[in-house]
């Protein structure tokens, strides 16, 4: 019985004695598992391996954290827990197609990714200022990584046709072929023939998006000019020439005649007339 009592006394004394002995907790963060265990054992501290922790800074398999912390005074033969790095946590890259830049940034922030480089390119399918491409575009990447995006600048531009000097009909053919819209204004011109293009609002060869509206200034011909000589011409030919000059034509048939030849005109050839003025031709013979 006395032996049992002596053992209890001695055992309790030993526990109390060892409880008074402390060790300074070494810094093992960043060490490989074997190195960390050796450092702790040399300080008379037992080692417990935790479940591990994700880390973007500590290589996989090295110590990511420790408890107690480095420098703490701990009883010898007490236990320290170390968490080995599982490497960076990976996340699924979200699909950013069709988003604005602001929405793409929000979608990336939500999964702890960042917006990388923002570039621009043309696209016939994706509307302007929306994401048309991303890199990486799918799969998993390390948490905290970045995703680059390309925003659409809209359709590829077309070169503005050169239509000055062409007839309005010829100019419209070229504008339609380029996918451009046209509005027109009219202006008198002493140098550009009637119904021909005097000028265009966008310089020839300038790049513009399809669907751009260009304004063409169309000539009404001279505001005033000499009356042409249409005598001896057919009624049809004379009428066409005068109307091409912007004149209104009145036809007076000589009584009893059967011919459609112009035998007279009013005003006479060489007299000054104005665009829009009504002139008379006399047909007969």
Secondary structure, 3 states (H helix, E strand, C coil): CHHHHHHHHHHHHHHHHHHHCEEECCCCCCCEHHHHHHHHHHCCCEEEECCCECCCCCCCCEEEEEECCCCCEEECCCEEEEEEECCCCEEECCCCCCCCHHHHHHHHHHCCCEEEEEEEECCCCCCCCCEEEEECCCCEEECCCEEEEEEECCCCCEECCCCCCCEHHHHHHHHHHCCCEEEEEEECCCCCCCCEEEEECCCCCCEECCCCEEEEEEECCCCEEECCCCCCCEHHHHHHHHHHCCCEEEEEECCCCCCCEEEEEECCCCCEEECCCEEEEEEEC
